[in-house]
């Protein structure tokens, strides 16, 4: 049997509440995001993962913190789980980008990989590092691991692991809800999607 990986997006942030692109920028959780982190901890207490892994970004660290305390586990920080940078869209809403650069928005919506925002991280490279991180976590995990990371990075990673064309990540996986859980079984190069975007309830 392979490892059971529970992938969770971090809690809601101030920028996500305003529908702004938050890539590598550090943005605090909202009160709702903190509530979501507590709900994820409640879920973790029920499933009892053997290990915790987390992006180095503050919003992910703050999200995994209640689970770490409840389970008396220290999360391992994985740099390759960091979010992608969104270039000219970083910190802005799509409408704000459209007002200054409408062509960039249309290219992104048509193909978010070939048409990534100017100055953004390469989505292909992001998918490869994310998939590499997930495979390494699976190889190091004998049971179940909870992994807290980011919306775009995780969607690209899921496509890479499941053999889905990367340019379809926004249509196949429209979004990962904050603190919702996506369950994978990973064994070597084989990845099975067991559950997607499972909402969690408070403790």
HELIX and SHEET records of a PDB file:
HELIX    1   1 UNK A   14  UNK A   17  1                                   4    
HELIX    2   2 UNK A   31  UNK A   47  1                                  17    
HELIX    3   3 UNK A   58  UNK A   71  1                                  14    
HELIX    4   4 UNK A   79  UNK A   81  5                                   3    
HELIX    5   5 UNK A   87  UNK A   89  5                                   3    
HELIX    6   6 UNK A   94  UNK A  100  1                                   7    
HELIX    7   7 UNK A  102  UNK A  110  1                                   9    
HELIX    8   8 UNK A  123  UNK A  140  1                                  18    
HELIX    9   9 UNK A  151  UNK A  162  1                                  12    
HELIX   10  10 UNK A  166  UNK A  168  5                                   3    
HELIX   11  11 UNK A  169  UNK A  172  1                                   4    
SHEET    1   A 6 UNK A  76  UNK A  77  0                                        
SHEET    2   A 6 UNK A  51  UNK A  54  1                                        
SHEET    3   A 6 UNK A 144  UNK A 149  1                                        
SHEET    4   A 6 UNK A   3  UNK A   9  1                                        
SHEET    5   A 6 UNK A 181  UNK A 187 -1                                        
SHEET    6   A 6 UNK A 190  UNK A 198 -1                                        
END                                                                             
